[in-house]
Amino acid sequence: MISIAAPLLDALVRHGRLAYPREACGALLGTERSGRKTVTAVRPLRNAAVGRERTGYEIDPAELLALERELDPQGPLIVGFYHSHVDRPGHPTPADLEHAWPAYSYVIVAVEGGWHTSASSWALHEKRGVLDEEVLEVPRPAAAAGGRVEA
């Protein structure tokens, strides 16, 4: 299960819409306790899939390493990643599965014609080698502790 406050999910959607017709991508920062992830911040990242931005995404390893070095070990950690799908459903592709790492959540925001149509979250089931859909909880602002969107 992953919980993302509505303003943070809105930021993912906004990133997907602004990147359209290319895929957007970024990191989900937060905490994990007893299998429940809570996203407290999102970090947009550059899609480094040069020439393939409409059908895929790639996070620059140097940019990811810089983010990891910047994070305080006592603070929020990377609990997952997000990306958008352009003019197609928000279900994982074979490439999404191939690049998935255990223990992370993968939020996919579907953007069709420049408009957000859905959001879902997926986690790697190592034994079966598939991405299983996980519960995506979206607390509304009154119930949410808030969060920040990093530029």
Order of alpha helices (4+ residues) and beta strands (2+ residues): beta-alpha-beta-beta-alpha-beta-alpha-beta-beta-beta-beta-beta
